[in-house]
Amino acid sequence: MRAATCISRPTRAGCDMRHAIALLSLLLAGNAAGDAILEVRDEDIRVELHRDAGPCVGSARWAIFYQGRVRIPGCWILNADSVQIAWLDGDISVIPVRAFREPKGL
């Protein structure tokens, strides 16, 4: 799980704010239920962010971590220039907003 927290590079705060605004606009725009709105990939690891709340409470939304056959659900929130994810296995990740991209189509 900790490998997902390695996805970071230094950047200017203005760039982070633009990415945060883009993430928020995708969240508000909506999509088909269950579809990921953003994802980040690092070798064989993929983290998906979903618009749906799933079992998450408050303003948190559904996230899924994939690595090989491992699949770990979690809940994410946007915090300024990072996405904070609490995984249901008890781990946490903080990933810079700028690392996320729109999911690649099949």
C-alpha positions in Angstrom: 0.0 0.0 0.0 2.7 2.5 0.8 3.9 2.5 -2.8 1.0 4.7 -3.7 2.3 7.4 -1.5 5.6 7.5 -3.5 3.9 9.3 -6.4 5.1 12.8 -5.7 7.3 15.5 -7.3 8.0 19.0 -6.1 5.9 21.7 -7.8 4.7 25.3 -7.4 1.7 25.9 -5.3 -0.1 27.6 -8.2 0.2 24.5 -10.3 -1.3 22.4 -7.5 -4.2 24.8 -7.1 -5.0 24.5 -10.9 -5.0 20.7 -10.5 -7.2 20.9 -7.4 -9.7 23.1 -9.3 -9.7 20.7 -12.2 -10.3 17.8 -9.9 -13.2 19.6 -8.2 -14.8 20.5 -11.6 -14.6 16.8 -12.7 -16.2 15.8 -9.4 -19.1 18.3 -9.9 -19.5 17.5 -13.6 -20.6 13.9 -12.8 -20.3 10.7 -14.8 -21.9 7.3 -15.0 -22.4 5.7 -11.7 -19.5 3.5 -10.7 -17.0 4.9 -13.2 -13.7 6.3 -12.0 -13.3 10.0 -12.5 -9.6 10.1 -12.0 -6.7 7.6 -11.6 -3.0 7.5 -10.9 -0.7 4.8 -12.0 2.8 3.8 -10.9 4.1 0.6 -12.5 1.7 -2.1 -11.5 -0.2 0.1 -9.0 -3.4 1.9 -9.9 -5.6 4.1 -7.6 -9.0 5.1 -8.8 -11.1 7.9 -7.5 -14.9 7.7 -7.8 -17.6 10.3 -7.6 -19.9 8.0 -5.7 -19.7 7.9 -1.9 -20.0 4.2 -1.6 -19.8 3.3 2.1 -17.9 6.6 2.8 -19.5 9.3 5.0 -19.6 13.1 4.9 -17.8 14.6 1.9 -15.6 11.5 1.4 -15.9 9.6 -1.8 -15.0 6.0 -2.9 -11.5 5.0 -3.9 -10.0 1.7 -5.0 -6.4 0.6 -4.9 -5.3 -2.1 -7.4 -2.0 -4.0 -7.5 -2.1 -7.4 -9.3 -4.9 -9.3 -7.8 -5.0 -7.1 -4.7 -7.9 -4.7 -4.5 -8.4 -2.4 -1.4 -11.3 -0.1 -1.1 -11.1 3.3 0.6 -12.5 6.8 1.0 -10.9 10.0 -0.3 -11.2 13.7 0.2 -9.5 16.6 -1.5 -7.3 18.7 0.8 -5.9 21.7 -1.0 -3.1 20.3 -3.2 -3.4 16.6 -2.2 -5.9 13.7 -2.2 -6.0 12.0 1.2 -7.2 8.4 1.2 -8.1 6.3 4.2 -8.0 2.6 3.1 -10.4 0.2 4.7 -7.4 -2.0 5.6 -6.3 0.8 8.0 -3.5 2.3 5.9 -3.6 5.9 4.5 -2.2 7.6 1.4 -1.6 11.2 0.6 -1.1 11.7 -3.2 -0.5 15.1 -4.9 -3.5 16.2 -7.0 -1.2 16.7 -10.0 -0.5 13.0 -10.1 -4.0 12.2 -11.2 -5.2 11.9 -14.8 -8.5 11.0 -16.4 -8.8 7.2 -16.7 -7.7 5.7 -20.0 -10.6 4.2 -22.0 -10.6 0.5 -22.7 
